[in-house]
Amino acid sequence: MNIPYQCCNWILLAKLESFRWKIALLFVSILIRRRRGRKAAVRKIPEQIILSEVKRMVEEMQALNKKLEDTEVAINEYFKPLDQQAEEVMKMQLKGDERRKDELMEAMQRQALLEMANAENLKNMQIQGTDKNVQREHPQRLDQK
């Protein structure tokens, strides 16, 4: 089997061309994969930027919250003596108000007792006055009883 030389060349050229196409396709597929990877990375970059920005903001807020808590503690410590003095003054005022309320209640009870006694005396005087008037008008009726 003797294949002419030109035919062999043609087969070799065809195989070489096929090999070149395979290399080109492989190269293109590698490029496509790389581009897709870069595209995905580029898409992730905004997400990563946003996430890092959110993380930074959260850290800043936590630091600010800590400063606020420290400031609140310092303010409470600063005003603690004043709060204690104000509490003592309020207790003294409450005691004074309680004492005045008790005195007022006692005065009102005494006044009520005096009014009741006066009303009782007045009633007794009216009864005695009525009895005297009855005796003057009808002295014999009282004697008969």
Accessible surface in RSA format (square Angstrom, percent):
REM  Atomic radii and reference values for relative SASA: ProtOr
REM  Chains: A
REM  Algorithm: Lee & Richards
REM  Probe-radius: 1.40
REM  Slices: 20
REM RES _ NUM      All-atoms   Total-Side   Main-Chain    Non-polar    All polar
REM                ABS   REL    ABS   REL    ABS   REL    ABS   REL    ABS   REL
RES MET A   1   224.71 116.4 143.25  94.8  81.46 193.9 130.48 110.9  94.22 124.8
RES ASN A   2   147.68 101.8 119.39 115.4  28.29  68.1  32.07  77.2 115.60 111.7
RES ILE A   3    88.15  50.2  71.12  53.0  17.03  41.1  72.07  51.9  16.08  43.6
RES PRO A   4    90.18  65.7  78.30  71.4  11.89  43.2  90.13  74.4   0.05   0.3
RES TYR A   5   167.92  78.4 158.46  90.2   9.46  24.6 121.09  91.0  46.82  57.7
RES GLN A   6   147.24  82.3 141.48 103.4   5.76  13.7  44.37  94.4 102.88  78.0
RES CYS A   7    52.07  39.4  45.79  51.1   6.28  14.8  13.39  33.9  38.68  41.7
RES CYS A   8    47.97  36.3  45.99  51.3   1.98   4.6  14.68  37.2  33.29  35.9
RES ASN A   9    53.21  36.7  52.73  51.0   0.47   1.1  12.17  29.3  41.04  39.7
RES TRP A  10   170.01  68.2 168.27  81.4   1.74   4.1 140.36  74.8  29.66  48.1
RES ILE A  11    67.32  38.3  66.74  49.7   0.58   1.4  67.32  48.5   0.00   0.0
RES LEU A  12   114.43  63.7 111.59  79.8   2.84   7.1 111.87  78.6   2.56   6.9
RES LEU A  13   112.14  62.5 109.01  78.0   3.13   7.9 109.42  76.8   2.71   7.3
RES ALA A  14    46.09  42.4  33.12  51.1  12.96  29.5  41.22  58.0   4.87  12.9
RES LYS A  15   138.35  67.5 132.12  81.1   6.24  14.8  78.20  70.4  60.15  64.1
RES LEU A  16    79.09  44.0  74.98  53.6   4.11  10.3  78.42  55.1   0.67   1.8
RES GLU A  17    82.03  47.1  81.59  61.7   0.44   1.1  35.48  68.6  46.55  38.0
RES SER A  18    50.11  42.3  43.50  58.1   6.61  15.2  29.50  62.8  20.61  28.9
RES PHE A  19   117.04  58.6 115.25  71.4   1.79   4.7 116.67  70.7   0.36   1.0
RES ARG A  20   136.74  57.4 131.87  67.2   4.87  11.6  42.90  58.6  93.84  56.9
RES TRP A  21   154.98  62.2 153.63  74.4   1.35   3.2 142.42  75.9  12.56  20.4
RES LYS A  22   138.54  67.6 132.75  81.4   5.79  13.8  79.21  71.3  59.33  63.2
RES ILE A  23    86.63  49.3  85.50  63.7   1.13   2.7  86.10  62.0   0.52   1.4
RES ALA A  24    42.79  39.3  37.32  57.6   5.47  12.4  42.72  60.2   0.07   0.2
RES LEU A  25   114.21  63.6 111.17  79.5   3.04   7.6 111.45  78.3   2.76   7.4
RES LEU A  26   104.51  58.2 100.34  71.8   4.18  10.5 103.81  72.9   0.70   1.9
RES PHE A  27   115.77  57.9 114.16  70.7   1.61   4.2 115.49  70.0   0.27   0.8
RES VAL A  28    71.26  46.9  71.26  64.5   0.00   0.0  71.26  61.9   0.00   0.0
RES SER A  29    36.48  30.8  34.04  45.4   2.44   5.6  33.44  71.2   3.05   4.3
RES ILE A  30    58.54  33.3  57.94  43.2   0.61   1.5  58.50  42.1   0.04   0.1
RES LEU A  31    58.27  32.5  58.27  41.7   0.00   0.0  58.27  40.9   0.00   0.0
RES ILE A  32    76.28  43.4  75.40  56.2   0.88   2.1  76.28  54.9   0.01   0.0
RES ARG A  33   154.94  65.1 146.03  74.4   8.91  21.2  62.12  84.9  92.82  56.3
RES ARG A  34   137.67  57.8 128.58  65.5   9.09  21.6  37.71  51.5  99.96  60.6
RES ARG A  35   152.23  63.9 148.96  75.9   3.27   7.8  48.67  66.5 103.56  62.8
RES ARG A  36   166.50  69.9 161.17  82.2   5.32  12.7  56.81  77.6 109.69  66.5
RES GLY A  37    41.63  51.3   0.00   N/A  41.63  51.3  35.46  97.3   6.17  13.8
RES ARG A  38   151.60  63.7 147.70  75.3   3.90   9.3  57.39  78.4  94.21  57.1
RES LYS A  39   118.55  57.8 113.56  69.7   4.99  11.9  66.80  60.1  51.75  55.1
RES ALA A  40    44.16  40.6  41.43  63.9   2.73   6.2  43.55  61.3   0.61   1.6
RES ALA A  41    50.49  46.4  44.68  69.0   5.80  13.2  49.05  69.1   1.43   3.8
RES VAL A  42    91.87  60.5  91.55  82.9   0.32   0.8  91.55  79.5   0.32   0.9
RES ARG A  43   151.08  63.4 141.43  72.1   9.65  23.0  56.73  77.5  94.36  57.2
RES LYS A  44   116.21  56.7 116.21  71.3   0.00   0.0  58.57  52.7  57.65  61.4
RES ILE A  45    81.80  46.5  81.79  60.9   0.00   0.0  81.80  58.9   0.00   0.0
RES PRO A  46    66.73  48.6  64.31  58.6   2.42   8.8  66.73  55.1   0.00   0.0
RES GLU A  47   104.40  59.9 102.09  77.2   2.31   5.5  35.32  68.3  69.08  56.4
RES GLN A  48   106.91  59.8 102.23  74.7   4.68  11.1  37.82  80.5  69.09  52.4
RES ILE A  49   103.96  59.2 102.29  76.2   1.67   4.0 103.86  74.8   0.10   0.3
RES ILE A  50   105.82  60.2 104.18  77.6   1.64   4.0 105.82  76.2   0.00   0.0
RES LEU A  51   120.76  67.3 116.80  83.6   3.96   9.9 117.04  82.2   3.71  10.0
RES SER A  52    65.74  55.6  56.23  75.0   9.52  21.9  46.17  98.3  19.57  27.4
RES GLU A  53    73.23  42.0  72.31  54.7   0.92   2.2  32.29  62.5  40.94  33.4
RES VAL A  54    75.63  49.8  75.31  68.2   0.32   0.8  75.63  65.7   0.00   0.0
RES LYS A  55   136.04  66.4 131.22  80.5   4.82  11.5  78.51  70.7  57.53  61.3
RES ARG A  56   107.79  45.3 106.22  54.1   1.57   3.7  62.98  86.1  44.81  27.2
RES MET A  57    96.96  50.2  96.43  63.8   0.53   1.3  78.84  67.0  18.13  24.0
RES VAL A  58    68.32  45.0  67.91  61.5   0.41   1.0  68.29  59.3   0.03   0.1
RES GLU A  59    93.09  53.4  87.43  66.1   5.66  13.5  36.80  71.2  56.30  46.0
RES GLU A  60    92.60  53.2  85.00  64.3   7.61  18.1  42.34  81.9  50.26  41.0
RES MET A  61   126.67  65.6 121.72  80.6   4.95  11.8 104.35  88.7  22.32  29.6
RES GLN A  62   116.63  65.2 108.60  79.4   8.03  19.1  42.62  90.7  74.01  56.1
RES ALA A  63    53.24  48.9  43.60  67.3   9.64  21.9  51.69  72.8   1.54   4.1
RES LEU A  64   103.80  57.8 101.77  72.8   2.03   5.1 103.17  72.5   0.63   1.7
RES ASN A  65    81.61  56.3  80.19  77.5   1.42   3.4  13.83  33.3  67.78  65.5
RES LYS A  66   120.75  58.9 118.64  72.8   2.11   5.0  78.43  70.6  42.32  45.1
RES LYS A  67   137.34  67.0 135.16  82.9   2.19   5.2  79.55  71.6  57.79  61.6
RES LEU A  68   107.78  60.0 104.18  74.5   3.60   9.1 104.58  73.4   3.20   8.6
RES GLU A  69    88.39  50.7  87.34  66.1   1.05   2.5  32.38  62.6  56.01  45.7
RES ASP A  70    73.49  51.5  66.64  66.3   6.86  16.2  29.75  70.0  43.74  43.6
RES THR A  71    70.93  50.4  66.35  67.3   4.58  10.9  47.69  64.1  23.24  35.1
RES GLU A  72   105.04  60.3 102.15  77.3   2.89   6.9  31.56  61.1  73.48  60.0
RES VAL A  73    90.80  59.7  89.88  81.4   0.92   2.2  90.71  78.8   0.08   0.2
RES ALA A  74    59.91  55.1  48.83  75.3  11.09  25.2  55.80  78.6   4.12  10.9
RES ILE A  75    87.71  49.9  85.98  64.1   1.73   4.2  87.68  63.1   0.03   0.1
RES ASN A  76    85.79  59.2  80.64  77.9   5.16  12.4  23.99  57.7  61.80  59.7
RES GLU A  77   104.62  60.1  93.90  71.0  10.72  25.5  36.36  70.3  68.26  55.7
RES TYR A  78   160.50  74.9 142.97  81.3  17.54  45.6 103.53  77.8  56.97  70.2
RES PHE A  79    88.06  44.1  88.06  54.5   0.00   0.0  88.06  53.4   0.00   0.0
RES LYS A  80   106.82  52.1 105.93  65.0   0.89   2.1  58.19  52.4  48.62  51.8
RES PRO A  81    73.86  53.8  72.82  66.4   1.04   3.8  73.40  60.6   0.47   2.9
RES LEU A  82    96.25  53.6  92.98  66.5   3.27   8.2  93.25  65.5   3.00   8.1
RES ASP A  83    88.23  61.8  83.15  82.8   5.08  12.0  26.71  62.9  61.52  61.4
RES GLN A  84    97.54  54.5  95.65  69.9   1.90   4.5  30.91  65.8  66.63  50.5
RES GLN A  85   107.26  60.0 106.37  77.7   0.90   2.1  34.05  72.5  73.22  55.5
RES ALA A  86    52.01  47.8  44.62  68.9   7.38  16.8  51.18  72.1   0.83   2.2
RES GLU A  87    93.58  53.7  91.42  69.2   2.16   5.1  31.25  60.4  62.33  50.9
RES GLU A  88   106.89  61.4 105.18  79.6   1.70   4.1  35.23  68.2  71.65  58.5
RES VAL A  89    78.87  51.9  78.65  71.2   0.22   0.5  78.87  68.5   0.00   0.0
RES MET A  90   115.95  60.0 115.14  76.2   0.82   1.9  88.29  75.1  27.66  36.6
RES LYS A  91   111.84  54.6 110.25  67.6   1.59   3.8  63.39  57.1  48.45  51.6
RES MET A  92   134.80  69.8 126.75  83.9   8.05  19.2 102.83  87.4  31.97  42.4
RES GLN A  93   108.31  60.6 101.83  74.4   6.48  15.4  36.10  76.8  72.21  54.8
RES LEU A  94   115.39  64.3 112.38  80.4   3.01   7.6 112.69  79.1   2.71   7.3
RES LYS A  95   142.23  69.4 135.71  83.3   6.52  15.5  82.47  74.2  59.77  63.7
RES GLY A  96     9.50  11.7   0.00   N/A   9.50  11.7   9.49  26.0   0.02   0.0
RES ASP A  97    70.83  49.6  65.24  64.9   5.59  13.2  25.82  60.8  45.01  44.9
RES GLU A  98    90.49  52.0  88.38  66.9   2.11   5.0  37.10  71.8  53.39  43.6
RES ARG A  99   145.83  61.2 141.90  72.3   3.93   9.4  53.51  73.1  92.32  56.0
RES ARG A 100   144.75  60.8 141.02  71.9   3.73   8.9  66.11  90.4  78.64  47.7
RES LYS A 101   107.47  52.4 102.41  62.8   5.06  12.1  65.82  59.2  41.65  44.4
RES ASP A 102    67.10  47.0  65.28  65.0   1.82   4.3  20.99  49.4  46.11  46.0
RES GLU A 103    97.79  56.1  94.89  71.8   2.90   6.9  40.96  79.2  56.83  46.4
RES LEU A 104   111.20  61.9 107.34  76.8   3.86   9.7 110.72  77.8   0.49   1.3
RES MET A 105    97.52  50.5  97.44  64.5   0.08   0.2  75.78  64.4  21.75  28.8
RES GLU A 106    96.91  55.6  95.76  72.4   1.15   2.7  28.87  55.8  68.04  55.6
RES ALA A 107    44.85  41.2  39.77  61.4   5.07  11.5  41.38  58.3   3.46   9.2
RES MET A 108   113.08  58.6 105.87  70.1   7.21  17.2  98.27  83.5  14.80  19.6
RES GLN A 109   108.10  60.4 104.17  76.1   3.93   9.4  34.89  74.3  73.22  55.5
RES ARG A 110   143.21  60.1 140.69  71.7   2.52   6.0  68.57  93.7  74.64  45.2
RES GLN A 111    95.62  53.5  94.54  69.1   1.07   2.6  34.00  72.4  61.62  46.7
RES ALA A 112    46.42  42.7  43.22  66.7   3.20   7.3  45.67  64.3   0.75   2.0
RES LEU A 113   114.11  63.6 109.93  78.6   4.19  10.5 110.43  77.6   3.69   9.9
RES LEU A 114   108.13  60.2 107.74  77.1   0.38   1.0 108.13  75.9   0.00   0.0
RES GLU A 115    97.51  56.0  92.17  69.7   5.34  12.7  33.20  64.2  64.31  52.5
RES MET A 116   129.20  66.9 121.06  80.1   8.14  19.4 101.33  86.2  27.87  36.9
RES ALA A 117    49.14  45.2  40.97  63.2   8.17  18.6  48.43  68.2   0.72   1.9
RES ASN A 118    95.38  65.8  91.14  88.1   4.24  10.2  24.00  57.8  71.37  69.0
RES ALA A 119    59.25  54.5  49.47  76.3   9.78  22.2  54.58  76.9   4.67  12.4
RES GLU A 120    95.15  54.6  93.38  70.6   1.77   4.2  36.03  69.7  59.13  48.3
RES ASN A 121    83.21  57.4  81.89  79.1   1.32   3.2  17.56  42.3  65.65  63.5
RES LEU A 122   102.61  57.1 101.25  72.4   1.37   3.4 102.18  71.8   0.43   1.2
RES LYS A 123   120.18  58.6 118.05  72.4   2.13   5.1  65.00  58.5  55.18  58.8
RES ASN A 124    63.56  43.8  62.45  60.3   1.12   2.7  16.34  39.3  47.23  45.6
RES MET A 125   124.40  64.4 116.09  76.8   8.31  19.8  93.40  79.4  31.00  41.1
RES GLN A 126   110.41  61.7 101.90  74.5   8.52  20.3  39.86  84.9  70.55  53.5
RES ILE A 127    89.49  50.9  87.28  65.0   2.21   5.3  89.49  64.4   0.00   0.0
RES GLN A 128   109.00  61.0 107.02  78.2   1.99   4.7  30.37  64.6  78.63  59.6
RES GLY A 129    28.37  35.0   0.00   N/A  28.37  35.0  27.57  75.6   0.80   1.8
RES THR A 130    77.36  55.0  74.87  75.9   2.49   5.9  54.48  73.2  22.88  34.6
RES ASP A 131    77.02  54.0  76.15  75.8   0.87   2.1  21.05  49.5  55.97  55.8
RES LYS A 132   116.11  56.6 115.28  70.7   0.83   2.0  59.74  53.8  56.37  60.0
RES ASN A 133    75.83  52.3  74.92  72.4   0.91   2.2  13.97  33.6  61.86  59.8
RES VAL A 134    56.25  37.0  56.25  50.9   0.00   0.0  56.25  48.9   0.00   0.0
RES GLN A 135    94.68  52.9  92.20  67.4   2.48   5.9  16.81  35.8  77.87  59.1
RES ARG A 136   180.26  75.7 150.90  76.9  29.36  69.9  66.69  91.1 113.57  68.8
RES GLU A 137   123.26  70.8  95.47  72.2  27.78  66.1  39.03  75.5  84.22  68.8
RES HIS A 138    62.82  34.3  62.82  43.7   0.00   0.0  38.99  40.2  23.83  27.7
RES PRO A 139    70.87  51.7  68.01  62.0   2.86  10.4  69.68  57.5   1.19   7.4
RES GLN A 140   103.83  58.1 100.99  73.8   2.85   6.8  46.63  99.3  57.20  43.4
RES ARG A 141   136.55  57.3 135.14  68.9   1.41   3.4  34.51  47.2 102.04  61.8
RES LEU A 142    59.70  33.2  44.64  31.9  15.06  37.9  44.69  31.4  15.01  40.4
RES ASP A 143   120.52  84.4  89.13  88.7  31.39  74.2  31.64  74.5  88.88  88.6
RES GLN A 144   144.83  81.0 106.96  78.2  37.87  90.2  45.54  96.9  99.29  75.3
RES LYS A 145   195.20  95.2 133.71  82.0  61.49 146.4 100.17  90.2  95.03 101.2
END  Absolute sums over single chains surface
CHAIN  1 A    14425.3      13521.9        903.3       8895.7       5529.6
END  Absolute sums over all chains
TOTAL         14425.3      13521.9        903.3       8895.7       5529.6
